[in-house]
């Protein structure tokens, strides 16, 4: 559903072992960066793309992150930042 507000949703499924989906709303079409960090703050990967206004989804695989356990994911736009966490089971 399109929405005029910014929001980062919890990934689904969580925990996961192979793939997960991260959903988020953007208040306007813009470039956004999703970054993934382990509990020590080490950057695992960063995805930078242009996204549409409203609801967007991004599929992420555990292979891309090459990690397990608790992972923090953060979305940054020019106007907003939000952070959540996920659990990868191996």
Residue, then its C-alpha position, 0 to 999 in steps of 0.5 A: x500500500x502506498x503511504x505518505x509516511x516513512x517506515x522501516x518494517x521488520x524483516x519476514x521471516x525472522x529468524x531466517x536461514x536462506x532469504x528474508x524480505x525487508x519492507x519499507x515505506x518512503x514518503x517520496x521517490x528517492x535514493x536509499x541505502x540499506x546497510x547491514x552490520x554485525x553486533x560488533x558494528x562491522x559492515x557486512x554489505x550495503x545496498x544503494x538504489x533508487x526506490x519509489x514513493x510508498x511501499x518497497x521490498x528488498x529480498x536479502x539472502x544469508x549468502x549476501x550477508x555471510x554472517x549468522x546470529x544478530x544482524x542490524x539493518x538500517x535504511x538511510x535517505x536524505x530525510x530519514x534513518x531507521x534501524x531494526x535487527x534480524x536473526x540469521x540461523x545457519 
